[in-house]
């Protein structure tokens, strides 16, 4: 009797605890529709939603129902009358399943301990190991063994067991008089019902036929970065993110989806849309983001047509929810330091001795006499005879602080979300600073059952300060400064040093260069968009959205000359005029107006689901630029143009416009959730191409087959989902310049007069110029088992870009520059693989994910081979493949030199030895060979998440294998502009007493030394592979009972670190860089963070 009363009490309480479930009413008039359609309509008219497994509940069953202002309970009773389906209400969820539910009971009574045992099975009767069975409200619990069995002691018959396992719906079970309990867990189908954002809408992930990856806000906010693009690194298979710098506000990440899209000026950057409107990742606040979807193949991206050749990134920002008022505040503070810095020789006597030795080998005079070197060896005065470490002096720890405040809420009719964010960052030198403020307001409202509308408004302001020379030059100056002088003269006058003496040429004193002045960059950005949705008919929705992006960039540089002196004798070396002395203001303004409208028709007919989308879009962009410059000012303290002299001045300005008009559409067809077909198209017209060729059609088609839904697979009980996918489509690239088809007129003067002779055409043009077109083929498979215990996705892609803009050669006798035509062709093909595992063992939950991607690049058509100093462009090879002479060792003696092929220069023992590839006895340009490494073999990422009670730990790893860079110049070539050799090179380079044969350690040399630097060889090729612990975070969630006492809904404290460990063979600096070149890049940052999240 007690159990019966308890069950009745529970059922009664459910009616009132779940937002008045029993009193909620709906009105329906459904004839010959599938059950699924009826459930969707109930969800639309209420704030409830259904949870069920399509394998257990036949939602394709045809039903007829008429109800006017009828309670949902009565409607459900009618829907499931006569079928073996029951429902249970949990908060705002309605769980559907066959059979009966065992309901929980709440009680305060306590009795003697009772020993119980039982077994846990799924709906098919298969036992489930690893299920947590726990006495509710206590820590007393066990997990089921390999046969799904458990034994547990409970306090009394009224105890409630909480039964939970990942992939299943948790249940509360009343013990009662039972000593043997059989528990059936229902599948948690949320994973299969997961919705992802696609072009102009959403789709169930299980029904996708294209290649789409999604990253949640939870994953995004586990790390902090001033640029959201960096937070995607290693998270999405097929997306390569390379952060080129650690400079505050100027880290310039490069994003590539499935390789480089083109070798023309059109570029390979993906299209970024924020809430459906063109935007940028760089000025977004990561705390405002709900999800990010990456569209990688033509099937998913072709609906964006002429802008989607390089893939599409869709950002969805957070919207309000009808769950009351929620206020969140988060803050963190970071200490930042370089991940790695090269170590240079800082002993002045060694530095001067080595430089003299390198000069002697090159036939150059000594820069330092022996008396000076000896004085530095024996001198004890650190001012007069310094051994100065410029890196330690110029580089220190940076810092960053972040503050974010958000407020959201609403009711069934109106929802809102307001957020504000502020960050402030100081670089590894105080001359580098960045700050940004973000504000966003999103509101959505239902005017009635037919009309909904909303608006999103985002404001961003940022300012960045850097030295006038920029970050790369700052690092160069820091590297090249010699250890034998200090920033200021030793006489105490406070005057600046240039270098030690006249012969030993160095670049500018880095600390002095900071005194030249600075550059300030201000960005003001406003994005405002509004939309209206109208339910024209039962299955037909019309949407119209308008938006304006307004961006202003204002840059100001102020620079003045500074006198410099020789450290050795305090004499004037020069009055350094700096880089661009005077004041320069640059103003740029861009306005983008967007309007699009869509008609979306959704219909279910028996087992057939159809969705049709048609749309129209139009964009108009206006840009204008103004620059002013004056050189001479009455005093260095004035930085406004009006105060400058007109003697040396300049002014420049320009403006341009472009437009894009489009019609697009999509058709989705789904039969029984097994056979899936999708077709997209976009018809684009752009002002960038001549009127006869400016329209282009970009279609795609894709199909999916869910084998797991076939009858012959039903007996495979552990299989959740097995889907095969295939797609084909065409994409375009409209970033081909504004008007490349138009003739250019230049105004020239007579050779001996300033009189203008008129205007003349200076280049040939192709009036038939058209889009660059990318064709993508994709084969994929999606797989998951045991309710998401293990899931995997694999894709193979073949991407060919044709009609690439290319300059073809013309005879010089024509007298005009060569035209740009559609001629080039390139291919990228490769694979992506993602696998994940998640499980729960008692209070311990964990998940592990790994992704890996690889692609190969090949030029299919160029006009003729093009040889660079270190690369080659040729059909059949990767674009800009390395083309180098192969260094095979080091000459040990003169006899070895005499017996070797004739070298390009006159080597000495200790110099590089090169391979005679064609065996003609001469080392020359004919011995250059293609060397791999221009593109990585593969790149990968892996994440691990662990939680136990209120503690959580996450780790994220990321890496690249097979990437190589040609590194020369500052930081690696000894004595270039006075740069000291690295400690590693000085220690391991060839000497008669250290006769190494390692090609990376020839004898000490100086810049311009032919036997080493005169031949572009594999000596300069460095391995850029690395494995990195990208992030490690540990957090603690303060118990709810404590939070409630201080009027909080939640409180979380965490410690985090970024780039804590890097394993690489790359010498000296950080291996993460975007290409070959000099060593002196602003380094990546290693960060240590403490943070706090509060919810009210």
C-alpha positions, 0 to 999 in steps of 0.5 A: 500500500505504501508503494502504491501511495508513493507512486500516486504521489509522484505522478501527482507531483509530476503534473505540477512540477513540470511547468504545469504539464497537466494544464498546458493546452494545444490545438491540433487539426492533423489528418493523415500525418506521421506521428513525428509531425504531430510531436513536432507541432506539440513542441512548437505550441509548448515549451516541452520536447520529446525524447525517444529512440526511433528504433523503439517508437514508430514515429512514422505511424500515420495518425489523425487528431483533432483537438481545440484547447485540449490538455497535452495529457489528453492529447498524448493519451489519444495519440498512444491509445492502443499502442505499446508506448508510454510517456513520462514527464521529466522537467520539460522533457517527455520521454517516450518508450515501450513498456512501463516506467518505474517511478521514484518516490521521495521519503524522509524515513530511515530504517535498517540497512537492506542488502539488494542485488539486481541486473541492468539491461537495455531495452533489448534485454542486453546487460550493461556493464559499468552502470552507476547504481547509487543511493540518491543523496548519498555517496553510497554506490556501486557499478555493474560488473561485466554481466550488468549485475550489482550488489548494494546495501540501502538504508531502508525500503524507501531508498531511491536508487539513481541509475545512470550510464553514458548513452542512456537516460538516467532513472530513479528507482524506488527500492520498496520490498524488492531485494532482486531488482531488474532495471531497464535503461532507455537509450539516450537519443540526444546524440542522434538528435543533435542539430548542427548549423548549416547554410541558411538553417539547421539539420540533424547531424544524423541526417547530414550528407555533407562534410560538416564539423561543429565545435560547441561553446564548451570546447571554445571557452576552455582556452583563452585567446584574443582571436577566436580562430586560434581556439579552433586549432586542432579541434576540427579535422581538415581545418589547419590553423597556424598562429603566425605570431604571439603579438598582442592583437596581431597574432594573424592566424592563417586558416586553411580548409583542406589545403590551399585553394588557389595560387592566385591573389584570390587567396585561400581564406575561408568565408566567415559568417556570423549569424548568417552575415559576413564577419570576422573571427578576429574581433569576436568575444569567444564567450558570445559564441554558441557554436561554430560549424565548419563546412568543408565540402561542396555539398555543405558549402555550395549554397554560398556559391562564389564565396565558398571555394575555400570552405565556410565557417558559420558562427552562431552567437548565444540567444536568450532562453525562457528559463528566467533571468540568468547573470554570468560573470567570468574573469581571468588573469594570465602571465605570458612568456615566450614558448622558446627563444634562441640563445645567443653567445653573450660573452663579448670576447668569444663573440669578437673572436668568432667574428674575426675568425669568420672574417678571416675565412671570408678574406675580410679584415678583423673588426676587433684588435686583439688588445680589445678582445683581451681587455674584455677577457680580463676586464671586470667593469661590467659597464666598460666591458659588458657581456650583455644579454639583449634578449633578457633585457628587452624581453620580459613576461607579458600579462592579460586580463579578461572580464565578461558579463552577460545577462539572458532570459525571457519567456515563451514570447520574448528572449534576450541575451546581453553581453559585455567583454573587455580584455587588456594585454601587454606584450613581452615588451611594454611597447606592445599593448592591446585592448578590446571592448565588446558588446552584443545584444540579441533579442527574439520575439514572437508577435503571434503564432504567425510572425516572429522577429528579432535583432542582433547588434554587436559593437567592438572597439579595439586599440593596439600599440606597437613600436614604429618598426613593427614586431618583426623588426623589433625582434630582428634588432633584439637578435642583432645587437652585440653583447659588447655594448650597452643600450646607453653610453658608459659615460653616464650621459644617457646618450644612445649607443648604436654599436661598439665601433664603426667597422663592426656594423650592427643594426639599430639599438633595439631599446633606442629604436623604441624611442623613435615613436609608436604606431597606434591602430584603432578599430571601430566595428558595428554589426546590426541585423534584424529579421522577420519570420512569417508562417505563411502556411502550415508548412511554409515559412518566409524569412527576411533578414537585413544587416549592415556591417560598418568598420572604421580603421584609423592608424597613426604613426609618430616618429622622430630622429634620435642621435646615436653614438659608438660605444667604444669612444662615445663619438657620434655615429649618426642621427638616425632618422628612423623608418618614416620620420614625421606623422602619418594618419591612415583612415579607412572605412568600409560599409557592407549592406546585406539583404536576403530572404528565404522560403522554407517548405517542410512536408512529411508524407508517410515515410517521405520527408521533404524540405525545400529552401529557396532564397535571394541575397544581395550585398553591396560594399563601399570602401574609402581610404584617406592618408595624410603625411607630414615630415617636419614638426616644430617639436617632437611632442606634437603629433597632429598633422595641422602642426606640421610644415608643408615643406615635406608632405603627401596626401592620398586617397581612394575608394571602390565599390562592389556588389553581389547578387544571388539566387540559391536553393536546397532540396532535402529528401529523407525516406524512413531516415535511411536514404538521404539525398540533398541538392544545393545550388547558387546562381551568383552575379558579381560586379568584379567580372565583365557583364557577359561572364559575371553570372555563375552556377554552383551546384552540388548533390549528395547522398547518404545511406544509413545502413544501421536502419536497415532490417538486416542490421537490426540484430546488431544491437550495439550499433547506433549509427552507420552511415555512408556519404558521397557528394559532388559539387562546384564552388567559386572564388570571387576574390579575384580583384575588383575589376581585373577585366578593365583596362588601366590608363596611366598618365605620363610625361615627355622624357624632357618635360613635365608636360603630360602627353596624355593617358595610355593603356599599360596592360593587356586584359582578358574581357572573358575573365571568369570565376575560379571554380573548385570541384570537390568530391567527397566520400565519408562514413559516420559510425557510432556504437553503444550509445556513443561509447565510441564514435568515428567519422572518416572522409576522403576528398578530392578538390580541384581548382580550375580557371585559376587567375594566372599571368601569361607571358607576352612578347616584350615587343608588345610594350604592355604588361602581361594579362591575367587570364583563367589558366591555372589548375591545382589539386588537393586531395587527402583524408580526415579521420575523427574518433571519440570515446566517452564513458562514466564509471561511478562518479568518474566521467571521461571522454577522449577525442582524436582527429588527424588530417592529411592532404597532398597538393599538386599543380595540374596546369601552369604556363611554364616552369618557374624557378625561384631562388629556392622553389619551383612551380611546375606541373605535377609538383606541389605549388612552390615546391622546395628546389634546392641543392642537397648538402651531404656533409662537410669537407674535412680537409683539402684533399677531400675538396680536391677529389670532389666535383668542382664547387660553385665557390672556393670551399675550405675545410669546414665548408658544406659539401654538395651532391653532384646530382647529374654526375657532370663533375660540377656543382651548379644550378643543374644539381638542384632537386625537389625536396619535400616538406613544403606542406605537412604530412599530416596535422592532428589534435587530441582532447581529454576531459575528466571529471570526478564529483566537483573536480574536472581536468582537461588536456588538449594536444596538437601537432604537425608532422613533416612540415619544413621551412627554409630559414635564413637571415637574422637569428640563424646566420652568424654575424648578419648585421652583427647578430651573434651566433647561437650558443648551439651553433658556436658549441657544435660548429666544425673546427679542426678539433671538432670535425663534425659532418652534420650539415647544420654545423659547418665552420663559423662563417659570416653573412655573404660567405659563398661556400655556405650562403651562396648556394640555396641548399638543404642546409637552410631547411629546418624541420618544423614538426612539433607536438604540443600540449596546447592546453591543460586546465583543472577546475573546481565547481563549488557545491550548489548547497554552498552557492545557494547560501551566497545567492549564486547558481554556480561558482567555478574556479580554474587554473589553466596553462597554454603551450606548456610543453613543445617537443620539436627539432626546430632550432631556437624559436617556435616551430609554429609559423606560416612559411619560410623566411627569417628567424625573427618572428614575434614568439608564441606565448606560453600562458599561465591562467587563473580564472573564475566563473560566477552564475546568478 
